[in-house]
Amino acid sequence: MNTTQLEGKWKQVKGEFKQKYGDLTDDDVTYAEGKFDEMIGKIQEKTGKKREEIEKEIENL
């Protein structure tokens, strides 16, 4: 999966959350995106793997 595909999937998930939880704001979603990026960064730091490798592992879970 490339970055564009991952971004597309994220937008789908974000849309589903907004539909299900109408009181979520863009700020809430942006915060969640930031936490995901932070998690990826911590995994990279501890494992030395590239972001793409980590994203592929997450996708396969």
N, C-alpha and C positions, 0 to 999 in steps of 0.2 A: 504494500500500500504506500502510495506516495503522499507527500504533504497535502496536495490538493484534495485527494480522496479523504484523508483524515479530517481536513478542515470541513469538507462537505458533510461527513458523518457527524462532526461536532455540531454543525448548524442544525442538522435534523434533530439531534438530541436536545439542543437548546430550545428549538421550536416546540418539541413535545413537552418539555418541562413548562414552558410558558403557557401552553394550552391546558395542561393538567393543573398547574398552580398559577392561576391568573394573577395573583398578587406578587409574583416574582418580577423584579425590575431588571432592566439591563445592567444596573450596578451589581445586583446579586449574581447575575450570570457572569459578568466580567470578573467578579471576585472568585467565582468557582474556576474560571479559566486560569486565573493567576495561581490558584492553589494547585491546579493540575500541572502547570509549568514548573512550579516550585518543586513538586514531587518528582517530576522528570529530572530536574537539575540535581536533586539529592541522590537519585539513583545513579545518574551519570558520575557524580562525584565519588560515590562509594564503589562503583563497578568499573568505571573507566570506559563504559560502552557508549557508542554514539546514540544520539536521540532516536534515529531511525530504527536502530536495533531494539531499543526499549519499547518504542511504539508498536513494533511488530510483535514483540512478546506479549504486550498488553492485548493487542488485537486477537492473538491466538488463545488467550485465556477464555 
